[in-house]
Amino acid sequence: MLQATKSAAEKRKDLRAGLKSGRLLRFPGAFSPLVAMAIQRHGFDGVYISGAALAADLGLPDIGLTALSEVAERGGAIARVTDLPALIDADTGFGEALNMARAIQTFEDAGLCGCHLEDQVNPKRCGHLGGKSLVSAQAMVEKIRAATSARRDNNFLFMARTDARAAEGLDGAIARAKAYVDAGADAIFPEALADESEFETFRKAVKVPLLANMTEFGKSKLLTAKQLANLGFNIVIYPVTTLRLAMKAIENGLAKIKSDGTQEPLLKQMQTRAELYELLRYKDYAKFDQDIFNFKL
């Protein structure tokens, strides 16, 4: 209703323009529509929908257990509430090449602006854990070709993620990235690069837009937005940050209520009722209702 004022097509054009702007686009992770609304309110460039965060919110580990229907439903709910472009994690594509083609059209219908597909074997692992196994480069190329040929809106951004840094080294990851670009990927997500020198090497070798994953407690050094911009990266995601912040606050709050028998000492740490209503635009909904139901029987 009183949600995004831009169509999905407009948001996809915005994302494409942002990638050409020379700026670093910052996409915090949103695990719910309400978080996406807060991200827009704070002036970020886009919203990222993490497979790991979505799985965790469903009480599942990040090993590819979520279905396309679950991911698309949550992604669509998040995209609906914001004028920012939303980029979603497609994990390993929910199956083979045909499944990835269906996923693209499902994501388009849900109002999303782009997705990324990774080259791990399913069941997959979190990108910052060891012991990952990869599909062949040819198998990934087939999925990429299926995905890009299934698009009905050419502005829908298709990004290929490679987890090859851990298994095949930096050179292997770069070789895969180049093959994925040749197959039609619009952008590349090199997962779990170690430090600035590796980000710099990747940027020099691969000519399409690049995404940096600044997830906490992982294998990559946490670089600042300024550092990443200077390295020539185009998008940075903070995929699980908001979930981690929320869950730590929830754990601490529950422990306090259990020990004290009341939540009163926690009130200053809470979003107030008024602040929540302001974010949800209660007044706008009330005005909308009055403007329509203004007749007398």
Backbone as CSV, one residue per row, in Angstrom:
resi,resn,N_x,N_y,N_z,CA_x,CA_y,CA_z,C_x,C_y,C_z
1,MET,0.851,-1.187,0.000,0.000,0.000,0.000,0.885,1.234,0.000
2,LEU,1.098,1.853,1.154,1.956,3.038,1.212,3.409,2.598,1.385
3,GLN,3.929,1.908,0.397,5.274,1.379,0.514,6.161,1.992,-0.556
4,ALA,6.798,1.193,-1.380,7.698,1.727,-2.395,6.927,2.594,-3.394
5,THR,7.521,3.712,-3.752,6.912,4.577,-4.764,7.483,4.292,-6.151
6,LYS,8.560,3.507,-6.198,9.195,3.165,-7.472,8.826,1.745,-7.868
7,SER,8.690,1.529,-9.159,8.455,0.183,-9.668,9.751,-0.617,-9.637
8,ALA,9.608,-1.933,-9.775,10.797,-2.777,-9.837,11.680,-2.386,-11.017
9,ALA,11.073,-2.056,-12.146,11.844,-1.670,-13.325,12.657,-0.409,-13.057
10,GLU,12.054,0.555,-12.353,12.775,1.792,-12.027,13.936,1.513,-11.080
11,LYS,13.703,0.648,-10.110,14.772,0.331,-9.157,15.914,-0.418,-9.843
12,ARG,15.597,-1.263,-10.800,16.654,-1.955,-11.547,17.488,-0.973,-12.358
13,LYS,16.831,0.012,-12.941,17.576,1.053,-13.673,18.457,1.849,-12.718
14,ASP,17.948,2.113,-11.527,18.746,2.827,-10.523,20.002,2.032,-10.165
15,LEU,19.851,0.730,-10.018,21.002,-0.107,-9.679,22.033,-0.082,-10.799
16,ARG,21.586,-0.203,-12.016,22.511,-0.161,-13.159,23.228,1.181,-13.224
17,ALA,22.486,2.257,-12.994,23.104,3.589,-13.017,24.109,3.733,-11.885
18,GLY,23.765,3.195,-10.717,24.688,3.269,-9.589,25.991,2.543,-9.858
19,LEU,25.915,1.424,-10.554,27.119,0.665,-10.873,28.016,1.406,-11.864
20,LYS,27.420,2.302,-12.646,28.194,3.085,-13.614,28.678,4.413,-13.033
21,SER,28.259,4.721,-11.811,28.520,6.046,-11.240,29.946,6.243,-10.761
22,GLY,30.656,5.147,-10.535,31.999,5.253,-9.959,31.992,5.291,-8.442
23,ARG,30.805,5.325,-7.830,30.697,5.307,-6.366,30.652,3.871,-5.859
24,LEU,31.021,3.699,-4.606,30.823,2.427,-3.932,29.402,2.402,-3.385
25,LEU,28.616,1.428,-3.794,27.249,1.281,-3.320,27.245,0.415,-2.065
26,ARG,26.574,0.891,-1.023,26.567,0.190,0.261,25.199,-0.453,0.503
27,PHE,25.209,-1.782,0.665,23.991,-2.579,0.810,24.021,-3.337,2.140
28,PRO,23.467,-2.794,3.219,23.333,-3.582,4.444,22.322,-4.707,4.252
29,GLY,22.471,-5.763,5.035,21.552,-6.884,4.952,20.249,-6.609,5.687
30,ALA,19.144,-7.040,5.085,17.826,-6.947,5.722,17.235,-8.343,5.801
31,PHE,16.899,-8.785,6.999,16.275,-10.091,7.154,14.763,-9.965,7.302
32,SER,14.256,-8.728,7.286,12.818,-8.502,7.346,12.494,-7.195,6.639
33,PRO,11.230,-7.004,6.244,10.851,-5.730,5.625,11.101,-4.527,6.532
34,LEU,10.862,-4.665,7.823,11.058,-3.540,8.737,12.515,-3.086,8.749
35,VAL,13.436,-4.034,8.701,14.861,-3.680,8.645,15.164,-2.939,7.346
36,ALA,14.568,-3.373,6.239,14.777,-2.692,4.961,14.302,-1.246,5.023
37,MET,13.201,-0.999,5.710,12.702,0.367,5.857,13.691,1.227,6.640
38,ALA,14.307,0.645,7.655,15.309,1.375,8.431,16.550,1.660,7.591
39,ILE,16.935,0.697,6.751,18.093,0.892,5.873,17.848,2.064,4.932
40,GLN,16.671,2.134,4.351,16.361,3.264,3.472,16.372,4.571,4.253
41,ARG,15.808,4.559,5.428,15.727,5.776,6.238,17.111,6.323,6.568
42,HIS,18.092,5.442,6.693,19.452,5.878,7.025,20.272,6.242,5.783
43,GLY,19.670,6.214,4.622,20.315,6.762,3.439,21.296,5.852,2.732
44,PHE,21.127,4.532,2.841,22.009,3.624,2.124,21.581,3.497,0.665
45,ASP,22.395,2.801,-0.112,22.184,2.724,-1.564,21.299,1.562,-1.986
46,GLY,21.203,0.546,-1.154,20.423,-0.626,-1.510,20.284,-1.553,-0.324
47,VAL,19.561,-2.639,-0.560,19.280,-3.640,0.470,19.776,-4.990,-0.027
48,TYR,20.466,-5.699,0.842,20.944,-7.039,0.512,20.158,-8.064,1.314
49,ILE,19.768,-9.155,0.661,19.007,-10.218,1.321,19.878,-11.464,1.350
50,SER,20.448,-11.734,2.498,21.421,-12.803,2.685,20.739,-14.150,2.856
51,GLY,21.238,-15.151,2.142,20.747,-16.505,2.338,21.037,-17.020,3.728
52,ALA,22.192,-16.643,4.271,22.556,-17.077,5.619,21.630,-16.468,6.662
53,ALA,21.352,-15.168,6.521,20.482,-14.493,7.482,19.053,-14.996,7.375
54,LEU,18.583,-15.212,6.143,17.228,-15.712,5.953,17.092,-17.116,6.556
55,ALA,18.087,-17.968,6.292,18.046,-19.315,6.855,18.063,-19.266,8.381
56,ALA,18.936,-18.431,8.939,19.031,-18.329,10.400,17.716,-17.850,10.997
57,ASP,17.059,-16.900,10.336,15.794,-16.388,10.836,14.707,-17.459,10.805
58,LEU,14.870,-18.458,9.922,13.956,-19.601,9.872,14.403,-20.737,10.793
59,GLY,15.496,-20.509,11.532,15.996,-21.534,12.446,16.787,-22.621,11.758
60,LEU,17.406,-22.294,10.601,18.145,-23.277,9.810,19.598,-22.846,9.633
61,PRO,20.531,-23.790,9.527,21.913,-23.435,9.184,22.021,-23.077,7.706
62,ASP,23.099,-22.410,7.358,23.310,-21.949,5.976,23.948,-23.062,5.144
63,ILE,23.155,-24.096,4.851,23.675,-25.229,4.073,22.755,-25.570,2.898
64,GLY,22.011,-24.577,2.427,21.191,-24.781,1.239,19.863,-25.464,1.496
65,LEU,19.312,-25.334,2.701,18.052,-25.994,3.030,16.826,-25.179,2.636
66,THR,16.990,-23.883,2.416,15.839,-23.055,2.063,15.422,-23.305,0.619
67,ALA,14.130,-23.241,0.367,13.576,-23.472,-0.961,13.396,-22.153,-1.705
68,LEU,13.306,-22.234,-3.023,13.083,-21.041,-3.834,11.851,-20.282,-3.371
69,SER,10.769,-21.000,-3.065,9.536,-20.329,-2.654,9.734,-19.511,-1.384
70,GLU,10.485,-20.058,-0.406,10.732,-19.341,0.846,11.589,-18.103,0.610
71,VAL,12.635,-18.268,-0.193,13.553,-17.155,-0.453,12.853,-16.044,-1.233
72,ALA,12.107,-16.425,-2.266,11.429,-15.435,-3.089,10.334,-14.709,-2.309
73,GLU,9.629,-15.436,-1.452,8.564,-14.806,-0.664,9.140,-13.756,0.283
74,ARG,10.201,-14.118,0.982,10.820,-13.143,1.902,11.459,-12.003,1.116
75,GLY,12.126,-12.330,0.022,12.747,-11.289,-0.793,11.730,-10.315,-1.344
76,GLY,10.609,-10.831,-1.811,9.571,-9.962,-2.343,8.972,-9.062,-1.285
77,ALA,8.771,-9.600,-0.073,8.234,-8.794,1.021,9.186,-7.656,1.372
78,ILE,10.484,-7.930,1.317,11.478,-6.894,1.610,11.531,-5.863,0.495
79,ALA,11.541,-6.324,-0.761,11.606,-5.393,-1.892,10.387,-4.484,-1.945
80,ARG,9.248,-4.979,-1.505,7.994,-4.237,-1.606,7.997,-2.952,-0.797
81,VAL,8.759,-2.909,0.317,8.631,-1.783,1.252,9.652,-0.677,1.029
82,THR,10.508,-0.802,0.035,11.588,0.169,-0.119,11.749,0.614,-1.560
83,ASP,12.190,1.856,-1.711,12.536,2.381,-3.035,13.967,2.034,-3.423
84,LEU,14.693,1.387,-2.530,16.064,0.990,-2.821,16.082,-0.310,-3.616
85,PRO,17.063,-0.500,-4.488,17.191,-1.790,-5.172,17.568,-2.881,-4.179
86,ALA,16.966,-4.051,-4.351,17.229,-5.195,-3.463,17.935,-6.295,-4.242
87,LEU,19.069,-6.738,-3.701,19.881,-7.815,-4.286,19.742,-9.034,-3.395
88,ILE,19.434,-10.202,-3.990,19.161,-11.394,-3.184,20.154,-12.513,-3.484
89,ASP,20.401,-13.306,-2.475,21.299,-14.451,-2.519,20.536,-15.664,-3.048
90,ALA,20.971,-16.215,-4.182,20.320,-17.393,-4.763,21.029,-18.688,-4.398
91,ASP,21.986,-18.633,-3.463,22.746,-19.825,-3.066,23.289,-20.549,-4.310
92,THR,23.024,-21.836,-4.432,23.548,-22.594,-5.574,22.526,-22.755,-6.697
93,GLY,21.431,-21.999,-6.610,20.474,-21.980,-7.718,19.277,-22.879,-7.555
94,PHE,19.134,-23.519,-6.371,17.959,-24.341,-6.068,17.832,-25.571,-6.972
95,GLY,18.947,-26.024,-7.518,18.924,-27.191,-8.385,19.887,-27.034,-9.544
96,GLU,19.491,-27.501,-10.709,20.350,-27.443,-11.888,20.026,-26.213,-12.731
97,ALA,20.484,-26.197,-13.979,20.368,-25.000,-14.814,18.921,-24.553,-14.992
98,LEU,18.020,-25.499,-15.228,16.620,-25.132,-15.404,16.032,-24.531,-14.135
99,ASN,16.450,-25.033,-12.981,15.974,-24.465,-11.724,16.437,-23.022,-11.557
100,MET,17.679,-22.753,-11.998,18.187,-21.389,-11.897,17.428,-20.453,-12.829
101,ALA,17.075,-20.955,-14.006,16.283,-20.144,-14.941,14.938,-19.786,-14.328
102,ARG,14.305,-20.776,-13.682,13.024,-20.487,-13.033,13.202,-19.490,-11.892
103,ALA,14.300,-19.623,-11.153,14.561,-18.707,-10.038,14.653,-17.268,-10.518
104,ILE,15.312,-17.041,-11.645,15.442,-15.682,-12.173,14.068,-15.075,-12.411
105,GLN,13.193,-15.802,-13.066,11.877,-15.248,-13.371,11.036,-15.084,-12.105
106,THR,11.221,-15.974,-11.150,10.520,-15.843,-9.871,10.985,-14.586,-9.136
107,PHE,12.272,-14.334,-9.149,12.804,-13.132,-8.505,12.349,-11.865,-9.231
108,GLU,12.309,-11.911,-10.553,11.789,-10.761,-11.300,10.350,-10.470,-10.878
109,ASP,9.530,-11.511,-10.827,8.125,-11.343,-10.463,7.973,-10.815,-9.038
110,ALA,8.935,-11.125,-8.174,8.888,-10.679,-6.780,9.346,-9.238,-6.603
111,GLY,9.828,-8.605,-7.671,10.238,-7.210,-7.589,11.677,-6.992,-7.192
112,LEU,12.483,-8.051,-7.224,13.895,-7.919,-6.877,14.677,-7.348,-8.051
113,CYS,15.861,-6.810,-7.761,16.639,-6.118,-8.790,17.846,-6.907,-9.269
114,GLY,18.187,-7.957,-8.579,19.326,-8.770,-8.982,19.532,-9.904,-8.005
115,CYS,20.394,-10.838,-8.397,20.714,-11.960,-7.520,22.139,-12.403,-7.800
116,HIS,22.673,-13.218,-6.892,23.961,-13.856,-7.185,23.854,-15.361,-6.969
117,LEU,24.594,-16.074,-7.791,24.650,-17.537,-7.802,26.071,-17.959,-7.486
118,GLU,26.232,-18.956,-6.619,27.576,-19.377,-6.243,27.940,-20.727,-6.858
119,ASP,29.235,-20.994,-6.910,29.735,-22.200,-7.585,30.087,-23.331,-6.633
120,GLN,29.435,-23.384,-5.485,29.628,-24.503,-4.561,28.753,-25.688,-4.942
121,VAL,29.187,-26.857,-4.488,28.362,-28.058,-4.547,27.288,-27.953,-3.468
122,ASN,26.087,-28.411,-3.773,25.027,-28.435,-2.780,24.970,-29.839,-2.145
123,PRO,24.868,-29.979,-0.808,24.697,-28.930,0.184,25.942,-28.065,0.332
124,LYS,25.700,-26.775,0.390,26.764,-25.773,0.428,27.174,-25.477,1.871
125,ARG,28.184,-24.639,1.992,28.613,-24.155,3.308,28.653,-22.638,3.280
126,CYS,28.633,-22.052,4.467,28.893,-20.616,4.559,30.210,-20.315,3.860
127,GLY,30.259,-19.204,3.120,31.433,-18.863,2.332,32.693,-18.609,3.133
128,HIS,32.563,-18.454,4.457,33.735,-18.179,5.281,34.085,-19.345,6.194
129,LEU,33.594,-20.532,5.839,34.004,-21.761,6.501,34.924,-22.555,5.587
130,GLY,35.711,-23.439,6.172,36.596,-24.274,5.381,35.869,-25.491,4.826
131,GLY,36.583,-26.261,3.996,36.054,-27.517,3.491,35.020,-27.397,2.401
132,LYS,35.001,-26.274,1.689,34.019,-26.105,0.618,34.414,-26.910,-0.611
133,SER,33.400,-27.421,-1.308,33.608,-28.130,-2.573,32.914,-27.354,-3.684
134,LEU,33.544,-27.322,-4.862,33.022,-26.537,-5.973,32.521,-27.433,-7.098
135,VAL,31.506,-26.952,-7.798,31.116,-27.597,-9.052,32.173,-27.259,-10.091
136,SER,32.167,-27.945,-11.212,33.102,-27.605,-12.279,32.768,-26.231,-12.841
137,ALA,33.762,-25.583,-13.401,33.523,-24.285,-14.025,32.488,-24.414,-15.140
138,GLN,32.522,-25.537,-15.872,31.562,-25.739,-16.961,30.135,-25.837,-16.440
139,ALA,29.944,-26.532,-15.320,28.604,-26.639,-14.740,28.081,-25.272,-14.315
140,MET,28.963,-24.457,-13.756,28.559,-23.105,-13.364,28.238,-22.265,-14.594
141,VAL,29.038,-22.391,-15.640,28.788,-21.663,-16.883,27.409,-22.006,-17.440
142,GLU,27.032,-23.269,-17.371,25.722,-23.685,-17.876,24.595,-23.022,-17.089
143,LYS,24.762,-22.923,-15.773,23.744,-22.263,-14.953,23.678,-20.766,-15.280
144,ILE,24.831,-20.151,-15.478,24.862,-18.725,-15.804,24.147,-18.461,-17.124
145,ARG,24.424,-19.290,-18.112,23.780,-19.108,-19.417,22.272,-19.297,-19.320
146,ALA,21.854,-20.282,-18.531,20.420,-20.504,-18.341,19.773,-19.310,-17.649
147,ALA,20.468,-18.784,-16.641,19.919,-17.664,-15.876,19.778,-16.414,-16.737
148,THR,20.826,-16.068,-17.459,20.791,-14.826,-18.230,19.836,-14.936,-19.417
149,SER,19.664,-16.127,-19.972,18.733,-16.284,-21.087,17.283,-16.253,-20.610
150,ALA,17.061,-16.523,-19.323,15.696,-16.537,-18.781,15.204,-15.142,-18.413
151,ARG,16.096,-14.175,-18.341,15.683,-12.819,-17.964,14.685,-12.241,-18.951
152,ARG,13.678,-11.553,-18.427,12.767,-10.801,-19.279,13.050,-9.306,-19.193
153,ASP,13.734,-8.897,-18.134,14.182,-7.517,-17.971,15.703,-7.547,-17.970
154,ASN,16.299,-7.001,-19.018,17.756,-7.042,-19.131,18.460,-6.226,-18.056
155,ASN,17.720,-5.369,-17.340,18.318,-4.613,-16.245,18.379,-5.413,-14.947
156,PHE,17.737,-6.588,-14.903,17.884,-7.453,-13.729,19.341,-7.905,-13.683
157,LEU,20.013,-7.601,-12.583,21.449,-7.833,-12.473,21.729,-9.284,-12.100
158,PHE,22.493,-9.970,-12.946,22.905,-11.328,-12.608,24.385,-11.322,-12.237
159,MET,24.655,-11.757,-11.025,26.016,-11.763,-10.482,26.443,-13.197,-10.194
160,ALA,27.667,-13.530,-10.561,28.219,-14.845,-10.250,29.166,-14.720,-9.060
161,ARG,28.980,-15.589,-8.103,29.877,-15.637,-6.942,30.795,-16.835,-7.088
162,THR,32.074,-16.634,-6.817,32.993,-17.763,-6.798,33.586,-17.931,-5.407
163,ASP,33.549,-19.173,-4.931,34.143,-19.538,-3.652,35.488,-20.232,-3.848
164,ALA,36.106,-19.993,-5.002,37.313,-20.728,-5.365,38.568,-20.258,-4.640
165,ARG,38.534,-19.106,-3.990,39.740,-18.611,-3.325,40.295,-19.641,-2.345
166,ALA,39.428,-20.277,-1.563,39.889,-21.236,-0.561,40.342,-22.543,-1.196
167,ALA,39.628,-23.004,-2.232,39.895,-24.330,-2.793,40.936,-24.319,-3.902
168,GLU,40.985,-23.244,-4.693,41.850,-23.213,-5.873,42.814,-22.035,-5.886
169,GLY,42.836,-21.261,-4.811,43.739,-20.129,-4.724,43.211,-18.915,-5.462
170,LEU,43.900,-17.805,-5.296,43.461,-16.546,-5.898,43.463,-16.633,-7.418
171,ASP,44.486,-17.245,-7.993,44.543,-17.376,-9.455,43.379,-18.212,-9.979
172,GLY,43.053,-19.274,-9.269,41.927,-20.102,-9.673,40.616,-19.341,-9.604
173,ALA,40.455,-18.518,-8.568,39.228,-17.724,-8.431,39.114,-16.711,-9.567
174,ILE,40.227,-16.099,-9.935,40.219,-15.127,-11.030,39.900,-15.812,-12.352
175,ALA,40.473,-16.981,-12.578,40.198,-17.721,-13.818,38.718,-18.073,-13.921
176,ARG,38.141,-18.517,-12.817,36.712,-18.822,-12.824,35.889,-17.552,-13.079
177,ALA,36.257,-16.471,-12.429,35.506,-15.223,-12.609,35.498,-14.796,-14.068
178,LYS,36.632,-14.908,-14.737,36.702,-14.526,-16.152,35.818,-15.434,-17.002
179,ALA,35.793,-16.718,-16.692,34.932,-17.643,-17.434,33.462,-17.310,-17.211
180,TYR,33.121,-16.889,-15.995,31.737,-16.558,-15.688,31.310,-15.271,-16.401
181,VAL,32.221,-14.330,-16.506,31.927,-13.108,-17.259,31.713,-13.443,-18.733
182,ASP,32.566,-14.290,-19.268,32.427,-14.702,-20.673,31.087,-15.405,-20.905
183,ALA,30.576,-16.086,-19.887,29.303,-16.798,-20.009,28.101,-15.873,-19.894
184,GLY,28.334,-14.624,-19.470,27.234,-13.664,-19.420,26.976,-13.011,-18.085
185,ALA,27.756,-13.318,-17.055,27.549,-12.671,-15.755,27.815,-11.176,-15.858
186,ASP,26.931,-10.369,-15.249,27.069,-8.912,-15.283,28.090,-8.416,-14.263
187,ALA,28.276,-9.177,-13.197,29.133,-8.757,-12.092,29.656,-10.004,-11.394
188,ILE,30.676,-9.808,-10.579,31.324,-10.930,-9.884,31.412,-10.638,-8.392
189,PHE,31.174,-11.688,-7.609,31.276,-11.651,-6.151,32.386,-12.637,-5.769
190,PRO,33.612,-12.149,-5.526,34.692,-13.044,-5.087,34.614,-13.235,-3.574
191,GLU,34.243,-14.415,-3.150,34.016,-14.665,-1.728,35.311,-14.961,-0.995
192,ALA,35.384,-14.428,0.237,36.431,-14.745,1.211,37.840,-14.375,0.747
193,LEU,37.983,-13.227,0.085,39.326,-12.709,-0.173,39.933,-12.287,1.159
194,ALA,41.245,-12.383,1.277,41.872,-12.237,2.584,42.103,-10.795,3.004
195,ASP,42.691,-9.985,2.120,43.141,-8.661,2.535,43.138,-7.708,1.353
196,GLU,43.616,-6.489,1.591,43.594,-5.454,0.555,44.341,-5.871,-0.703
197,SER,45.455,-6.562,-0.550,46.237,-6.933,-1.725,45.454,-7.892,-2.622
198,GLU,44.676,-8.786,-2.025,43.885,-9.710,-2.827,42.710,-8.999,-3.504
199,PHE,42.083,-8.084,-2.793,41.017,-7.287,-3.419,41.589,-6.485,-4.596
200,GLU,42.762,-5.925,-4.402,43.397,-5.129,-5.461,43.745,-5.995,-6.671
201,THR,44.299,-7.165,-6.425,44.658,-8.076,-7.513,43.422,-8.502,-8.299
202,PHE,42.355,-8.788,-7.590,41.117,-9.209,-8.257,40.560,-8.072,-9.105
203,ARG,40.588,-6.866,-8.556,40.056,-5.719,-9.294,40.826,-5.483,-10.591
204,LYS,42.141,-5.642,-10.551,42.958,-5.422,-11.747,42.703,-6.484,-12.813
205,ALA,42.300,-7.673,-12.384,42.167,-8.793,-13.323,40.784,-8.900,-13.948
206,VAL,39.760,-8.428,-13.249,38.370,-8.630,-13.685,37.741,-7.266,-13.955
207,LYS,37.145,-7.103,-15.119,36.751,-5.772,-15.577,35.293,-5.415,-15.326
208,VAL,34.475,-6.342,-14.876,33.068,-6.035,-14.617,32.914,-5.551,-13.167
209,PRO,31.730,-5.042,-12.790,31.524,-4.634,-11.392,31.796,-5.768,-10.415
210,LEU,32.379,-5.394,-9.263,32.753,-6.370,-8.235,32.073,-6.041,-6.910
211,LEU,31.714,-7.101,-6.190,31.087,-6.970,-4.873,32.055,-7.444,-3.796
212,ALA,32.138,-6.680,-2.715,32.942,-7.057,-1.550,32.019,-7.448,-0.412
213,ASN,32.303,-8.576,0.214,31.516,-9.063,1.335,32.239,-8.741,2.635
214,MET,31.709,-7.770,3.394,32.307,-7.395,4.670,31.505,-8.016,5.816
215,THR,31.499,-9.343,5.822,30.818,-10.051,6.906,31.745,-10.164,8.112
216,GLU,31.154,-10.133,9.292,31.933,-10.193,10.519,32.361,-11.626,10.823
217,PHE,33.481,-11.765,11.530,33.958,-13.052,12.039,34.304,-14.021,10.912
218,GLY,34.679,-13.484,9.748,34.989,-14.330,8.604,36.458,-14.291,8.239
219,LYS,36.737,-14.690,7.006,38.116,-14.784,6.531,38.644,-13.473,5.961
220,SER,37.749,-12.547,5.599,38.179,-11.289,4.995,38.434,-10.240,6.067
221,LYS,39.492,-9.476,5.888,39.722,-8.318,6.738,38.588,-7.325,6.519
222,LEU,38.095,-6.721,7.606,37.006,-5.760,7.486,37.566,-4.421,7.011
223,LEU,37.351,-4.128,5.747,37.840,-2.893,5.145,36.756,-1.823,5.212
224,THR,37.178,-0.569,5.271,36.221,0.532,5.325,35.661,0.803,3.934
225,ALA,34.566,1.548,3.894,33.986,1.937,2.613,34.992,2.750,1.794
226,LYS,35.744,3.596,2.465,36.743,4.398,1.755,37.815,3.506,1.139
227,GLN,38.282,2.519,1.876,39.294,1.606,1.353,38.761,0.844,0.137
228,LEU,37.551,0.346,0.237,36.975,-0.422,-0.863,36.744,0.446,-2.088
229,ALA,36.325,1.686,-1.861,36.144,2.609,-2.984,37.477,2.870,-3.671
230,ASN,38.512,3.066,-2.876,39.839,3.311,-3.453,40.368,2.093,-4.202
231,LEU,39.941,0.910,-3.797,40.348,-0.316,-4.481,39.551,-0.557,-5.763
232,GLY,38.517,0.244,-5.971,37.742,0.141,-7.204,36.573,-0.816,-7.156
233,PHE,36.162,-1.235,-5.954,34.999,-2.107,-5.857,33.719,-1.290,-6.018
234,ASN,32.669,-1.967,-6.459,31.435,-1.266,-6.827,30.324,-1.397,-5.798
235,ILE,30.264,-2.540,-5.108,29.231,-2.784,-4.098,29.901,-3.412,-2.879
236,VAL,29.441,-3.010,-1.703,29.839,-3.702,-0.482,28.558,-4.129,0.228
237,ILE,28.548,-5.367,0.717,27.423,-5.857,1.505,27.866,-6.113,2.940
238,TYR,26.922,-5.897,3.852,27.092,-6.219,5.266,25.974,-7.220,5.581
239,PRO,26.144,-8.480,5.187,25.008,-9.391,5.021,24.258,-9.769,6.286
240,VAL,24.985,-10.038,7.371,24.336,-10.568,8.573,24.436,-9.582,9.737
241,THR,24.936,-8.386,9.481,25.196,-7.414,10.541,23.947,-7.079,11.336
242,THR,22.848,-6.767,10.651,21.645,-6.363,11.381,21.081,-7.519,12.198
243,LEU,21.158,-8.730,11.680,20.688,-9.892,12.437,21.539,-10.109,13.677
244,ARG,22.839,-9.977,13.522,23.732,-10.179,14.673,23.488,-9.117,15.744
245,LEU,23.301,-7.870,15.313,23.008,-6.805,16.271,21.707,-7.091,17.009
246,ALA,20.691,-7.456,16.253,19.384,-7.707,16.856,19.433,-8.886,17.820
247,MET,20.068,-9.990,17.405,20.074,-11.188,18.237,20.870,-10.990,19.524
248,LYS,21.972,-10.225,19.450,22.730,-9.962,20.674,21.905,-9.145,21.653
249,ALA,21.185,-8.148,21.137,20.329,-7.332,21.993,19.207,-8.177,22.587
250,ILE,18.644,-9.082,21.792,17.575,-9.955,22.276,18.090,-10.892,23.372
251,GLU,19.264,-11.505,23.130,19.835,-12.409,24.130,20.085,-11.673,25.451
252,ASN,20.679,-10.484,25.366,20.965,-9.707,26.580,19.673,-9.292,27.284
253,GLY,18.681,-8.901,26.481,17.415,-8.481,27.078,16.686,-9.619,27.763
254,LEU,16.670,-10.790,27.135,16.008,-11.940,27.741,16.696,-12.349,29.047
255,ALA,18.028,-12.286,29.039,18.767,-12.632,30.264,18.426,-11.651,31.394
256,LYS,18.281,-10.382,31.047,17.957,-9.365,32.051,16.554,-9.573,32.608
257,ILE,15.596,-9.866,31.743,14.232,-10.103,32.203,14.178,-11.343,33.094
258,LYS,14.924,-12.375,32.704,14.947,-13.615,33.509,15.524,-13.349,34.894
259,SER,16.597,-12.555,34.961,17.258,-12.313,36.246,16.516,-11.294,37.107
260,ASP,15.946,-10.251,36.502,15.334,-9.161,37.263,13.823,-9.298,37.409
261,GLY,13.214,-10.079,36.529,11.768,-10.210,36.593,11.011,-9.054,35.990
262,THR,11.706,-8.143,35.308,11.069,-6.996,34.661,11.952,-6.492,33.538
263,GLN,11.335,-5.871,32.539,12.086,-5.272,31.433,12.343,-3.784,31.627
264,GLU,11.926,-3.241,32.772,12.020,-1.792,32.957,13.440,-1.247,32.781
265,PRO,14.502,-1.909,33.279,15.852,-1.368,33.079,16.287,-1.329,31.607
266,LEU,15.551,-2.017,30.740,15.927,-2.101,29.328,15.248,-1.043,28.461
267,LEU,14.362,-0.263,29.039,13.543,0.639,28.225,14.383,1.604,27.385
268,LYS,15.468,2.108,27.938,16.300,3.070,27.205,17.019,2.425,26.011
269,GLN,17.110,1.096,26.000,17.754,0.393,24.894,16.765,0.017,23.789
270,MET,15.482,0.275,24.022,14.452,-0.144,23.085,14.064,0.961,22.115
271,GLN,13.642,0.550,20.933,12.930,1.451,20.045,11.569,1.720,20.678
272,THR,11.215,2.990,20.805,9.958,3.312,21.459,8.778,3.027,20.537
273,ARG,7.598,3.022,21.132,6.386,2.859,20.341,6.279,3.984,19.299
274,ALA,6.579,5.208,19.719,6.493,6.343,18.796,7.492,6.202,17.647
275,GLU,8.701,5.736,17.955,9.715,5.563,16.900,9.315,4.470,15.925
276,LEU,8.743,3.386,16.429,8.269,2.317,15.553,7.142,2.825,14.665
277,TYR,6.190,3.553,15.243,5.072,4.062,14.461,5.531,5.050,13.394
278,GLU,6.560,5.823,13.724,7.090,6.763,12.735,7.718,6.012,11.566
279,LEU,8.493,4.957,11.858,9.103,4.165,10.804,8.037,3.486,9.945
280,LEU,6.970,3.029,10.567,5.885,2.359,9.859,4.928,3.327,9.161
281,ARG,5.066,4.627,9.430,4.257,5.683,8.800,2.776,5.538,9.163
282,TYR,2.515,5.356,10.437,1.140,5.243,10.906,0.300,6.447,10.482
283,LYS,0.850,7.653,10.613,0.083,8.854,10.283,-0.311,8.877,8.811
284,ASP,0.602,8.421,7.943,0.285,8.390,6.510,-0.850,7.418,6.225
285,TYR,-0.864,6.291,6.933,-1.942,5.325,6.738,-3.275,5.901,7.216
286,ALA,-3.230,6.620,8.329,-4.452,7.229,8.847,-5.002,8.261,7.867
287,LYS,-4.114,9.072,7.298,-4.530,10.071,6.327,-5.096,9.397,5.076
288,PHE,-4.442,8.342,4.651,-4.906,7.595,3.476,-6.321,7.080,3.704
289,ASP,-6.570,6.541,4.875,-7.882,5.995,5.200,-8.932,7.101,5.237
290,GLN,-8.639,8.243,5.869,-9.588,9.343,5.968,-9.912,9.929,4.605
291,ASP,-8.924,9.994,3.721,-9.146,10.552,2.393,-10.109,9.712,1.579
292,ILE,-10.134,8.410,1.822,-11.030,7.535,1.061,-12.411,7.444,1.722
293,PHE,-12.421,7.193,3.021,-13.696,6.998,3.709,-14.154,8.335,4.324
294,ASN,-14.415,9.288,3.416,-14.809,10.619,3.872,-16.260,10.938,3.512
295,PHE,-17.051,9.896,3.222,-18.445,10.120,2.823,-19.368,9.833,3.996
296,LYS,-20.602,10.302,3.870,-21.607,10.052,4.883,-22.725,9.229,4.286
297,LEU,-23.222,8.271,5.083,-24.356,7.450,4.604,-25.633,8.277,4.668
